[in-house]
Amino acid sequence: MIDRPPSPDYPPTLIIPDPPFDHPQYLEHRRWMVRALALAAAAAAAGEVPVGAVVVGADGTLVAEGENRRERDHDPTAHAEIVALRRAGQRRQDWHLNDCTLYVSLEPCAMCAGAIVQGRVGCLVYGADDPKAGAVRSQLNLPDHGCSHHRLTVVPGILGRSAQAQLQQWFAQRRRSAPPSGSHSEESRP
């Protein structure tokens, strides 16, 4: 279970179910997805949409991580995936991430899917599908599209229910604390 982030506005604990089976590759994916969900919780506690991302090297060690930072950085590109990929490239002093796996709590959008392809990430593992903006399987399939020069392995649905619940709880809390309808404040904009 992930500990509750230090925010009275964030929902209580995120439930991480026990593994349904003990296949070593699944357990490794689950391990890093738990970390991505913890980063997502930290983003939520900071007022960001709860998405976290982790880049892991071929040897199974952490290369870099990131969480959504759009609001804090005033940067429309500061999605968790972009933050993690930038940090990974800087740490390795190489933008080629062929031997890396990217774990992200939510299916990447078109911008992030493009960055994943451009960074030549070897494997993408994500939690929840994004039926509105998912650009890996749900709305688009950018990694397998003819315009993509790089193909990667995609593993969807690792702790997907936990990731989906985390997002749903965050958006429900945000709606409860939103200004009354008809307000023209910046907070009420989508």
Backbone as JSON Lines, residues from 0, in Angstrom:
{"i":0,"aa":"M","n":[0.83,-1.17,0.0],"ca":[0.0,0.0,0.0],"c":[0.88,1.25,0.0]}
{"i":1,"aa":"I","n":[0.46,2.28,-0.72],"ca":[1.2,3.54,-0.75],"c":[0.71,4.4,0.4]}
{"i":2,"aa":"D","n":[1.64,5.0,1.12],"ca":[1.26,5.87,2.23],"c":[0.51,7.09,1.71]}
{"i":3,"aa":"R","n":[-0.33,7.61,2.55],"ca":[-1.11,8.8,2.22],"c":[-0.19,10.0,2.08]}
{"i":4,"aa":"P","n":[-0.32,10.76,0.97],"ca":[0.49,11.95,0.82],"c":[0.11,13.01,1.86]}
{"i":5,"aa":"P","n":[1.01,13.93,2.16],"ca":[0.74,14.93,3.2],"c":[-0.16,16.05,2.69]}
{"i":6,"aa":"S","n":[-1.44,15.74,2.47],"ca":[-2.39,16.76,2.04],"c":[-3.77,16.39,2.54]}
{"i":7,"aa":"P","n":[-4.44,17.31,3.21],"ca":[-5.77,17.0,3.7],"c":[-6.79,16.9,2.56]}
{"i":8,"aa":"D","n":[-6.49,17.46,1.4],"ca":[-7.43,17.43,0.28],"c":[-7.35,16.15,-0.53]}
{"i":9,"aa":"Y","n":[-6.26,15.43,-0.39],"ca":[-6.1,14.23,-1.21],"c":[-6.82,13.07,-0.54]}
{"i":10,"aa":"P","n":[-7.45,12.2,-1.32],"ca":[-8.16,11.06,-0.73],"c":[-7.23,10.21,0.11]}
{"i":11,"aa":"P","n":[-7.81,9.41,1.0],"ca":[-6.98,8.58,1.86],"c":[-6.1,7.62,1.04]}
{"i":12,"aa":"T","n":[-5.75,6.55,1.57],"ca":[-4.77,5.64,0.98],"c":[-5.2,5.05,-0.35]}
{"i":13,"aa":"L","n":[-4.19,4.85,-1.18],"ca":[-4.38,4.19,-2.46],"c":[-4.19,2.7,-2.21]}
{"i":14,"aa":"I","n":[-5.15,1.92,-2.64],"ca":[-5.08,0.47,-2.42],"c":[-4.32,-0.18,-3.56]}
{"i":15,"aa":"I","n":[-3.27,-0.9,-3.23],"ca":[-2.51,-1.68,-4.19],"c":[-2.8,-3.14,-3.85]}
{"i":16,"aa":"P","n":[-3.49,-3.86,-4.75],"ca":[-3.84,-5.25,-4.45],"c":[-2.61,-6.14,-4.44]}
{"i":17,"aa":"D","n":[-2.74,-7.28,-3.77],"ca":[-1.67,-8.27,-3.8],"c":[-1.5,-8.77,-5.22]}
{"i":18,"aa":"P","n":[-0.29,-9.19,-5.58],"ca":[-0.09,-9.7,-6.94],"c":[-0.95,-10.92,-7.2]}
{"i":19,"aa":"P","n":[-1.57,-10.99,-8.4],"ca":[-2.42,-12.14,-8.7],"c":[-1.61,-13.41,-8.98]}
{"i":20,"aa":"F","n":[-0.34,-13.25,-9.34],"ca":[0.53,-14.4,-9.56],"c":[1.97,-13.94,-9.38]}
{"i":21,"aa":"D","n":[2.9,-14.88,-9.36],"ca":[4.27,-14.53,-8.99],"c":[5.28,-14.68,-10.13]}
{"i":22,"aa":"H","n":[4.86,-14.41,-11.35],"ca":[5.79,-14.43,-12.48],"c":[6.81,-13.31,-12.28]}
{"i":23,"aa":"P","n":[8.1,-13.6,-12.39],"ca":[9.13,-12.6,-12.11],"c":[9.01,-11.31,-12.93]}
{"i":24,"aa":"Q","n":[8.68,-11.42,-14.21],"ca":[8.57,-10.22,-15.04],"c":[7.38,-9.37,-14.59]}
{"i":25,"aa":"Y","n":[6.25,-10.01,-14.28],"ca":[5.11,-9.26,-13.78],"c":[5.46,-8.56,-12.46]}
{"i":26,"aa":"L","n":[6.12,-9.27,-11.57],"ca":[6.47,-8.68,-10.28],"c":[7.41,-7.48,-10.45]}
{"i":27,"aa":"E","n":[8.32,-7.56,-11.42],"ca":[9.2,-6.42,-11.7],"c":[8.39,-5.24,-12.24]}
{"i":28,"aa":"H","n":[7.48,-5.49,-13.16],"ca":[6.62,-4.42,-13.68],"c":[5.78,-3.82,-12.55]}
{"i":29,"aa":"R","n":[5.24,-4.67,-11.71],"ca":[4.41,-4.21,-10.6],"c":[5.22,-3.35,-9.64]}
{"i":30,"aa":"R","n":[6.44,-3.8,-9.35],"ca":[7.32,-3.05,-8.44],"c":[7.52,-1.61,-8.91]}
{"i":31,"aa":"W","n":[7.83,-1.42,-10.18],"ca":[8.08,-0.08,-10.69],"c":[6.79,0.7,-10.88]}
{"i":32,"aa":"M","n":[5.68,0.02,-11.15],"ca":[4.41,0.73,-11.26],"c":[3.97,1.25,-9.9]}
{"i":33,"aa":"V","n":[4.26,0.53,-8.84],"ca":[3.97,1.04,-7.49],"c":[4.72,2.35,-7.27]}
{"i":34,"aa":"R","n":[5.97,2.42,-7.74],"ca":[6.74,3.67,-7.61],"c":[6.1,4.78,-8.44]}
{"i":35,"aa":"A","n":[5.66,4.45,-9.67],"ca":[5.01,5.46,-10.51],"c":[3.73,5.98,-9.84]}
{"i":36,"aa":"L","n":[2.99,5.09,-9.19],"ca":[1.77,5.51,-8.48],"c":[2.1,6.39,-7.27]}
{"i":37,"aa":"A","n":[3.22,6.12,-6.61],"ca":[3.64,6.97,-5.49],"c":[4.0,8.37,-6.0]}
{"i":38,"aa":"L","n":[4.68,8.44,-7.14],"ca":[5.0,9.74,-7.74],"c":[3.71,10.46,-8.15]}
{"i":39,"aa":"A","n":[2.75,9.71,-8.68],"ca":[1.47,10.3,-9.04],"c":[0.78,10.89,-7.81]}
{"i":40,"aa":"A","n":[0.85,10.18,-6.69],"ca":[0.26,10.69,-5.45],"c":[0.94,11.97,-5.0]}
{"i":41,"aa":"A","n":[2.25,12.05,-5.17],"ca":[2.98,13.28,-4.82],"c":[2.55,14.43,-5.73]}
{"i":42,"aa":"A","n":[2.36,14.14,-7.02],"ca":[1.88,15.17,-7.94],"c":[0.5,15.66,-7.51]}
{"i":43,"aa":"A","n":[-0.37,14.73,-7.15],"ca":[-1.72,15.1,-6.72],"c":[-1.68,15.98,-5.48]}
{"i":44,"aa":"A","n":[-0.82,15.63,-4.54],"ca":[-0.7,16.42,-3.31],"c":[-0.22,17.84,-3.61]}
{"i":45,"aa":"A","n":[0.48,18.01,-4.73],"ca":[0.97,19.33,-5.13],"c":[-0.02,20.05,-6.06]}
{"i":46,"aa":"G","n":[-1.21,19.47,-6.26],"ca":[-2.22,20.1,-7.08],"c":[-2.16,19.75,-8.55]}
{"i":47,"aa":"E","n":[-1.38,18.76,-8.9],"ca":[-1.23,18.33,-10.29],"c":[-2.1,17.11,-10.55]}
{"i":48,"aa":"V","n":[-2.43,16.87,-11.82],"ca":[-3.11,15.63,-12.19],"c":[-2.17,14.48,-11.81]}
{"i":49,"aa":"P","n":[-2.68,13.46,-11.1],"ca":[-1.8,12.41,-10.58],"c":[-1.3,11.43,-11.65]}
{"i":50,"aa":"V","n":[-0.16,11.76,-12.22],"ca":[0.52,10.87,-13.16],"c":[1.99,10.84,-12.76]}
{"i":51,"aa":"G","n":[2.54,9.63,-12.67],"ca":[3.95,9.46,-12.34],"c":[4.61,8.56,-13.37]}
{"i":52,"aa":"A","n":[5.91,8.75,-13.56],"ca":[6.66,7.97,-14.55],"c":[8.04,7.62,-14.01]}
{"i":53,"aa":"V","n":[8.51,6.44,-14.38],"ca":[9.82,5.93,-13.93],"c":[10.54,5.32,-15.13]}
{"i":54,"aa":"V","n":[11.81,5.68,-15.31],"ca":[12.64,5.07,-16.35],"c":[13.6,4.11,-15.67]}
{"i":55,"aa":"V","n":[13.61,2.87,-16.13],"ca":[14.44,1.82,-15.55],"c":[15.38,1.29,-16.63]}
{"i":56,"aa":"G","n":[16.65,1.12,-16.26],"ca":[17.64,0.61,-17.2],"c":[17.54,-0.89,-17.39]}
{"i":57,"aa":"A","n":[18.3,-1.39,-18.36],"ca":[18.29,-2.82,-18.68],"c":[18.71,-3.69,-17.5]}
{"i":58,"aa":"D","n":[19.51,-3.12,-16.6],"ca":[19.97,-3.87,-15.43],"c":[18.97,-3.83,-14.28]}
{"i":59,"aa":"G","n":[17.81,-3.2,-14.52],"ca":[16.76,-3.17,-13.5],"c":[16.94,-2.08,-12.46]}
{"i":60,"aa":"T","n":[17.81,-1.12,-12.72],"ca":[18.01,-0.03,-11.77],"c":[17.32,1.24,-12.25]}
{"i":61,"aa":"L","n":[16.97,2.07,-11.29],"ca":[16.32,3.34,-11.58],"c":[17.28,4.26,-12.34]}
{"i":62,"aa":"V","n":[16.8,4.8,-13.45],"ca":[17.57,5.79,-14.22],"c":[17.05,7.18,-13.89]}
{"i":63,"aa":"A","n":[15.73,7.37,-13.93],"ca":[15.14,8.68,-13.66],"c":[13.66,8.49,-13.37]}
{"i":64,"aa":"E","n":[13.06,9.53,-12.83],"ca":[11.63,9.51,-12.56],"c":[11.08,10.91,-12.68]}
{"i":65,"aa":"G","n":[9.77,10.99,-12.79],"ca":[9.11,12.29,-12.91],"c":[7.65,12.18,-12.55]}
{"i":66,"aa":"E","n":[7.08,13.31,-12.3],"ca":[5.65,13.4,-12.01],"c":[5.13,14.62,-12.75]}
{"i":67,"aa":"N","n":[3.83,14.69,-12.94],"ca":[3.27,15.86,-13.61],"c":[3.69,17.13,-12.89]}
{"i":68,"aa":"R","n":[4.11,18.14,-13.66],"ca":[4.58,19.41,-13.1],"c":[4.06,20.6,-13.9]}
{"i":69,"aa":"R","n":[3.02,20.42,-14.7],"ca":[2.54,21.5,-15.57],"c":[2.16,22.75,-14.79]}
{"i":70,"aa":"E","n":[1.42,22.58,-13.72],"ca":[0.97,23.73,-12.94],"c":[2.13,24.4,-12.21]}
{"i":71,"aa":"R","n":[2.97,23.61,-11.58],"ca":[4.09,24.16,-10.82],"c":[5.13,24.84,-11.7]}
{"i":72,"aa":"D","n":[5.37,24.27,-12.87],"ca":[6.4,24.82,-13.76],"c":[5.85,25.76,-14.81]}
{"i":73,"aa":"H","n":[4.52,25.88,-14.88],"ca":[3.88,26.71,-15.9],"c":[4.38,26.29,-17.28]}
{"i":74,"aa":"D","n":[4.37,24.98,-17.5],"ca":[4.95,24.4,-18.71],"c":[3.98,23.35,-19.25]}
{"i":75,"aa":"P","n":[3.4,23.6,-20.43],"ca":[2.45,22.64,-20.98],"c":[3.07,21.29,-21.34]}
{"i":76,"aa":"T","n":[4.39,21.24,-21.45],"ca":[5.05,19.97,-21.78],"c":[5.53,19.2,-20.55]}
{"i":77,"aa":"A","n":[5.29,19.69,-19.37],"ca":[5.81,19.06,-18.16],"c":[4.94,17.9,-17.68]}
{"i":78,"aa":"H","n":[4.63,16.99,-18.61],"ca":[3.96,15.74,-18.25],"c":[4.98,14.82,-17.59]}
{"i":79,"aa":"A","n":[4.51,13.91,-16.79],"ca":[5.4,13.01,-16.05],"c":[6.38,12.29,-16.97]}
{"i":80,"aa":"E","n":[5.88,11.82,-18.11],"ca":[6.74,11.08,-19.04],"c":[7.87,11.96,-19.58]}
{"i":81,"aa":"I","n":[7.53,13.18,-19.97],"ca":[8.52,14.1,-20.52],"c":[9.57,14.43,-19.46]}
{"i":82,"aa":"V","n":[9.11,14.7,-18.25],"ca":[10.04,15.01,-17.15],"c":[11.0,13.84,-16.93]}
{"i":83,"aa":"A","n":[10.46,12.62,-16.88],"ca":[11.3,11.44,-16.65],"c":[12.25,11.2,-17.82]}
{"i":84,"aa":"L","n":[11.77,11.33,-19.05],"ca":[12.63,11.1,-20.21],"c":[13.75,12.14,-20.28]}
{"i":85,"aa":"R","n":[13.45,13.4,-19.99],"ca":[14.49,14.44,-19.97],"c":[15.56,14.11,-18.93]}
{"i":86,"aa":"R","n":[15.11,13.75,-17.76],"ca":[16.07,13.44,-16.69],"c":[16.91,12.21,-17.05]}
{"i":87,"aa":"A","n":[16.28,11.22,-17.69],"ca":[17.02,10.02,-18.08],"c":[18.1,10.36,-19.1]}
{"i":88,"aa":"G","n":[17.75,11.16,-20.1],"ca":[18.72,11.57,-21.11],"c":[19.87,12.35,-20.5]}
{"i":89,"aa":"Q","n":[19.54,13.26,-19.58],"ca":[20.58,14.06,-18.92],"c":[21.47,13.18,-18.06]}
{"i":90,"aa":"R","n":[20.87,12.28,-17.32],"ca":[21.67,11.42,-16.44],"c":[22.6,10.51,-17.23]}
{"i":91,"aa":"R","n":[22.1,9.97,-18.33],"ca":[22.89,9.04,-19.14],"c":[23.77,9.76,-20.15]}
{"i":92,"aa":"Q","n":[23.52,11.06,-20.32],"ca":[24.22,11.83,-21.35],"c":[24.01,11.21,-22.72]}
{"i":93,"aa":"D","n":[22.79,10.76,-22.96],"ca":[22.42,10.12,-24.22],"c":[20.9,10.09,-24.3]}
{"i":94,"aa":"W","n":[20.36,10.52,-25.42],"ca":[18.91,10.51,-25.58],"c":[18.39,9.16,-26.07]}
{"i":95,"aa":"H","n":[19.25,8.29,-26.5],"ca":[18.85,6.95,-26.94],"c":[18.53,6.1,-25.71]}
{"i":96,"aa":"L","n":[17.3,5.73,-25.54],"ca":[16.87,4.97,-24.36],"c":[16.4,3.57,-24.78]}
{"i":97,"aa":"N","n":[17.03,3.01,-25.8],"ca":[16.64,1.72,-26.37],"c":[16.59,0.61,-25.32]}
{"i":98,"aa":"D","n":[17.48,0.64,-24.38],"ca":[17.57,-0.44,-23.39],"c":[16.8,-0.12,-22.11]}
{"i":99,"aa":"C","n":[15.93,0.89,-22.17],"ca":[15.19,1.31,-20.98],"c":[13.72,0.93,-21.09]}
{"i":100,"aa":"T","n":[13.1,0.8,-19.92],"ca":[11.66,0.62,-19.8],"c":[11.1,1.85,-19.11]}
{"i":101,"aa":"L","n":[10.04,2.4,-19.68],"ca":[9.34,3.53,-19.08],"c":[8.05,3.01,-18.46]}
{"i":102,"aa":"Y","n":[7.88,3.25,-17.17],"ca":[6.66,2.91,-16.43],"c":[5.9,4.2,-16.21]}
{"i":103,"aa":"V","n":[4.63,4.22,-16.57],"ca":[3.81,5.42,-16.37],"c":[2.42,4.98,-15.91]}
{"i":104,"aa":"S","n":[1.87,5.74,-14.98],"ca":[0.6,5.34,-14.38],"c":[-0.6,5.5,-15.31]}
{"i":105,"aa":"L","n":[-0.49,6.34,-16.35],"ca":[-1.58,6.58,-17.29],"c":[-1.06,6.45,-18.71]}
{"i":106,"aa":"E","n":[-1.86,5.88,-19.58],"ca":[-1.49,5.76,-20.99],"c":[-1.06,7.13,-21.53]}
{"i":107,"aa":"P","n":[0.08,7.2,-22.18],"ca":[0.59,8.49,-22.68],"c":[-0.3,9.15,-23.73]}
{"i":108,"aa":"C","n":[-0.27,10.48,-23.73],"ca":[-0.95,11.29,-24.74],"c":[-0.11,11.31,-26.01]}
{"i":109,"aa":"A","n":[-0.56,12.02,-27.03],"ca":[0.16,12.08,-28.3],"c":[1.54,12.7,-28.14]}
{"i":110,"aa":"M","n":[1.64,13.77,-27.36],"ca":[2.94,14.42,-27.15],"c":[3.91,13.45,-26.49]}
{"i":111,"aa":"C","n":[3.47,12.78,-25.46],"ca":[4.34,11.87,-24.73],"c":[4.66,10.62,-25.54]}
{"i":112,"aa":"A","n":[3.67,10.1,-26.27],"ca":[3.92,8.94,-27.12],"c":[4.96,9.29,-28.19]}
{"i":113,"aa":"G","n":[4.87,10.5,-28.72],"ca":[5.87,10.96,-29.69],"c":[7.25,11.03,-29.08]}
{"i":114,"aa":"A","n":[7.35,11.54,-27.86],"ca":[8.64,11.62,-27.18],"c":[9.2,10.22,-26.88]}
{"i":115,"aa":"I","n":[8.32,9.3,-26.55],"ca":[8.75,7.92,-26.28],"c":[9.34,7.3,-27.54]}
{"i":116,"aa":"V","n":[8.68,7.52,-28.67],"ca":[9.19,7.02,-29.95],"c":[10.5,7.73,-30.29]}
{"i":117,"aa":"Q","n":[10.55,9.06,-30.14],"ca":[11.76,9.82,-30.47],"c":[12.94,9.41,-29.59]}
{"i":118,"aa":"G","n":[12.67,9.06,-28.34],"ca":[13.72,8.62,-27.43],"c":[14.09,7.16,-27.61]}
{"i":119,"aa":"R","n":[13.36,6.5,-28.5],"ca":[13.61,5.09,-28.82],"c":[13.56,4.18,-27.58]}
{"i":120,"aa":"V","n":[12.6,4.5,-26.7],"ca":[12.4,3.71,-25.49],"c":[12.13,2.26,-25.9]}
{"i":121,"aa":"G","n":[12.76,1.32,-25.22],"ca":[12.63,-0.09,-25.57],"c":[11.29,-0.7,-25.19]}
{"i":122,"aa":"C","n":[10.76,-0.31,-24.04],"ca":[9.51,-0.89,-23.56],"c":[8.73,0.16,-22.78]}
{"i":123,"aa":"L","n":[7.43,0.21,-23.01],"ca":[6.52,1.08,-22.27],"c":[5.57,0.2,-21.48]}
{"i":124,"aa":"V","n":[5.47,0.45,-20.18],"ca":[4.51,-0.24,-19.31],"c":[3.63,0.85,-18.71]}
{"i":125,"aa":"Y","n":[2.32,0.74,-18.9],"ca":[1.45,1.76,-18.31],"c":[0.31,1.1,-17.54]}
{"i":126,"aa":"G","n":[-0.27,1.91,-16.63],"ca":[-1.34,1.42,-15.77],"c":[-2.71,1.56,-16.39]}
{"i":127,"aa":"A","n":[-3.31,2.73,-16.25],"ca":[-4.69,2.95,-16.71],"c":[-4.73,3.39,-18.16]}
{"i":128,"aa":"D","n":[-5.72,2.88,-18.9],"ca":[-6.0,3.38,-20.24],"c":[-6.52,4.81,-20.11]}
{"i":129,"aa":"D","n":[-6.27,5.61,-21.15],"ca":[-6.83,6.96,-21.22],"c":[-7.79,7.01,-22.4]}
{"i":130,"aa":"P","n":[-9.09,6.77,-22.15],"ca":[-10.05,6.68,-23.25],"c":[-10.25,8.0,-24.0]}
{"i":131,"aa":"K","n":[-9.87,9.12,-23.42],"ca":[-10.04,10.42,-24.08],"c":[-8.82,10.83,-24.9]}
{"i":132,"aa":"A","n":[-7.62,10.61,-24.38],"ca":[-6.43,11.15,-25.04],"c":[-5.31,10.13,-25.2]}
{"i":133,"aa":"G","n":[-5.56,8.88,-24.9],"ca":[-4.51,7.86,-25.0],"c":[-4.02,7.69,-26.43]}
{"i":134,"aa":"A","n":[-2.72,7.81,-26.63],"ca":[-2.15,7.75,-27.97],"c":[-1.25,6.53,-28.17]}
{"i":135,"aa":"V","n":[-1.45,5.52,-27.31],"ca":[-0.68,4.29,-27.46],"c":[-1.61,3.14,-27.86]}
{"i":136,"aa":"R","n":[-2.82,3.11,-27.34],"ca":[-3.78,2.07,-27.71],"c":[-5.23,2.6,-27.77]}
{"i":137,"aa":"S","n":[-5.62,3.49,-26.89],"ca":[-7.04,3.86,-26.74],"c":[-7.6,4.69,-27.89]}
{"i":138,"aa":"Q","n":[-6.98,5.81,-28.2],"ca":[-7.47,6.68,-29.29],"c":[-6.59,6.6,-30.53]}
{"i":139,"aa":"L","n":[-5.3,6.54,-30.32],"ca":[-4.32,6.42,-31.4],"c":[-3.39,5.27,-31.05]}
{"i":140,"aa":"N","n":[-2.63,4.84,-32.05],"ca":[-1.58,3.87,-31.79],"c":[-0.32,4.43,-32.43]}
{"i":141,"aa":"L","n":[0.17,5.51,-31.85],"ca":[1.33,6.2,-32.41],"c":[2.57,5.32,-32.51]}
{"i":142,"aa":"P","n":[2.88,4.5,-31.5],"ca":[4.09,3.68,-31.62],"c":[4.09,2.72,-32.81]}
{"i":143,"aa":"D","n":[2.91,2.26,-33.22],"ca":[2.83,1.32,-34.34],"c":[2.42,1.98,-35.65]}
{"i":144,"aa":"H","n":[2.25,3.29,-35.65],"ca":[1.82,4.01,-36.84],"c":[2.93,4.04,-37.88]}
{"i":145,"aa":"G","n":[2.57,4.16,-39.13],"ca":[3.54,4.21,-40.22],"c":[4.53,5.35,-40.11]}
{"i":146,"aa":"C","n":[4.15,6.44,-39.45],"ca":[5.07,7.58,-39.31],"c":[6.13,7.36,-38.24]}
{"i":147,"aa":"S","n":[5.96,6.33,-37.43],"ca":[6.93,6.05,-36.35],"c":[8.08,5.21,-36.89]}
{"i":148,"aa":"H","n":[9.27,5.69,-36.67],"ca":[10.47,5.01,-37.14],"c":[11.01,4.01,-36.12]}
{"i":149,"aa":"H","n":[10.37,3.89,-35.0],"ca":[10.85,3.01,-33.92],"c":[9.67,2.21,-33.39]}
{"i":150,"aa":"R","n":[9.85,0.95,-33.19],"ca":[8.83,0.1,-32.6],"c":[9.26,-0.28,-31.19]}
{"i":151,"aa":"L","n":[8.32,-0.36,-30.3],"ca":[8.63,-0.71,-28.93],"c":[7.61,-1.68,-28.39]}
{"i":152,"aa":"T","n":[7.99,-2.38,-27.36],"ca":[7.09,-3.28,-26.66],"c":[6.18,-2.45,-25.76]}
{"i":153,"aa":"V","n":[4.9,-2.76,-25.75],"ca":[3.95,-2.05,-24.9],"c":[3.25,-3.07,-24.02]}
{"i":154,"aa":"V","n":[3.24,-2.8,-22.71],"ca":[2.57,-3.66,-21.73],"c":[1.54,-2.79,-21.0]}
{"i":155,"aa":"P","n":[0.26,-2.89,-21.37],"ca":[-0.76,-2.08,-20.71],"c":[-1.35,-2.77,-19.49]}
{"i":156,"aa":"G","n":[-1.98,-1.97,-18.62],"ca":[-2.83,-2.51,-17.56],"c":[-2.16,-2.96,-16.28]}
{"i":157,"aa":"I","n":[-0.87,-2.71,-16.1],"ca":[-0.23,-3.11,-14.84],"c":[-0.72,-2.17,-13.73]}
{"i":158,"aa":"L","n":[-1.39,-2.73,-12.75],"ca":[-2.05,-1.98,-11.67],"c":[-3.0,-0.92,-12.24]}
{"i":159,"aa":"G","n":[-3.63,-1.25,-13.35],"ca":[-4.51,-0.31,-14.03],"c":[-5.69,0.14,-13.19]}
{"i":160,"aa":"R","n":[-6.28,-0.77,-12.44],"ca":[-7.42,-0.38,-11.59],"c":[-7.0,0.59,-10.49]}
{"i":161,"aa":"S","n":[-5.83,0.37,-9.92],"ca":[-5.33,1.28,-8.88],"c":[-5.05,2.66,-9.47]}
{"i":162,"aa":"A","n":[-4.44,2.68,-10.65],"ca":[-4.15,3.95,-11.32],"c":[-5.43,4.68,-11.69]}
{"i":163,"aa":"Q","n":[-6.39,3.94,-12.21],"ca":[-7.67,4.54,-12.58],"c":[-8.39,5.1,-11.35]}
{"i":164,"aa":"A","n":[-8.38,4.35,-10.26],"ca":[-9.03,4.81,-9.02],"c":[-8.35,6.07,-8.51]}
{"i":165,"aa":"Q","n":[-7.03,6.12,-8.58],"ca":[-6.29,7.3,-8.13],"c":[-6.72,8.54,-8.93]}
{"i":166,"aa":"L","n":[-6.81,8.41,-10.23],"ca":[-7.23,9.52,-11.08],"c":[-8.68,9.91,-10.8]}
{"i":167,"aa":"Q","n":[-9.56,8.92,-10.69],"ca":[-10.97,9.22,-10.44],"c":[-11.16,9.92,-9.1]}
{"i":168,"aa":"Q","n":[-10.45,9.48,-8.08],"ca":[-10.55,10.12,-6.77],"c":[-10.07,11.57,-6.84]}
{"i":169,"aa":"W","n":[-8.98,11.8,-7.54],"ca":[-8.42,13.14,-7.64],"c":[-9.4,14.08,-8.36]}
{"i":170,"aa":"F","n":[-9.95,13.62,-9.5],"ca":[-10.89,14.46,-10.23],"c":[-12.18,14.68,-9.46]}
{"i":171,"aa":"A","n":[-12.65,13.68,-8.73],"ca":[-13.85,13.84,-7.9],"c":[-13.6,14.89,-6.82]}
{"i":172,"aa":"Q","n":[-12.44,14.84,-6.18],"ca":[-12.09,15.83,-5.15],"c":[-12.01,17.22,-5.77]}
{"i":173,"aa":"R","n":[-11.43,17.32,-6.94],"ca":[-11.29,18.6,-7.61],"c":[-12.66,19.19,-7.95]}
{"i":174,"aa":"R","n":[-13.58,18.32,-8.41],"ca":[-14.93,18.8,-8.72],"c":[-15.65,19.28,-7.45]}
{"i":175,"aa":"R","n":[-15.44,18.56,-6.35],"ca":[-16.09,18.96,-5.08],"c":[-15.58,20.31,-4.59]}
{"i":176,"aa":"S","n":[-14.31,20.61,-4.85],"ca":[-13.74,21.86,-4.34],"c":[-13.68,22.95,-5.4]}
{"i":177,"aa":"A","n":[-14.29,22.72,-6.57],"ca":[-14.3,23.72,-7.65],"c":[-15.19,24.88,-7.28]}
{"i":178,"aa":"P","n":[-14.89,26.07,-7.82],"ca":[-15.77,27.22,-7.57],"c":[-17.15,26.96,-8.18]}
{"i":179,"aa":"P","n":[-18.17,27.68,-7.69],"ca":[-19.52,27.47,-8.2],"c":[-19.58,27.67,-9.71]}
{"i":180,"aa":"S","n":[-20.5,26.96,-10.33],"ca":[-20.7,27.06,-11.77],"c":[-20.99,28.51,-12.16]}
{"i":181,"aa":"G","n":[-20.43,28.92,-13.28],"ca":[-20.62,30.3,-13.73],"c":[-19.48,31.21,-13.33]}
{"i":182,"aa":"S","n":[-18.61,30.75,-12.45],"ca":[-17.45,31.55,-12.05],"c":[-16.48,31.63,-13.22]}
{"i":183,"aa":"H","n":[-15.81,32.73,-13.37],"ca":[-14.88,32.92,-14.47],"c":[-13.43,32.93,-14.02]}
{"i":184,"aa":"S","n":[-13.17,32.3,-12.89],"ca":[-11.78,32.26,-12.41],"c":[-10.96,31.29,-13.24]}
{"i":185,"aa":"E","n":[-9.65,31.43,-13.18],"ca":[-8.74,30.54,-13.88],"c":[-8.93,29.1,-13.43]}
{"i":186,"aa":"E","n":[-9.26,28.87,-12.17],"ca":[-9.44,27.53,-11.63],"c":[-10.58,26.79,-12.32]}
{"i":187,"aa":"S","n":[-11.57,27.5,-12.84],"ca":[-12.73,26.83,-13.42],"c":[-12.51,26.42,-14.86]}
{"i":188,"aa":"R","n":[-11.39,26.84,-15.46],"ca":[-11.12,26.46,-16.85],"c":[-10.73,25.0,-16.92]}
{"i":189,"aa":"P","n":[-11.12,24.32,-18.02],"ca":[-10.74,22.9,-18.17],"c":[-9.26,22.72,-18.37]}
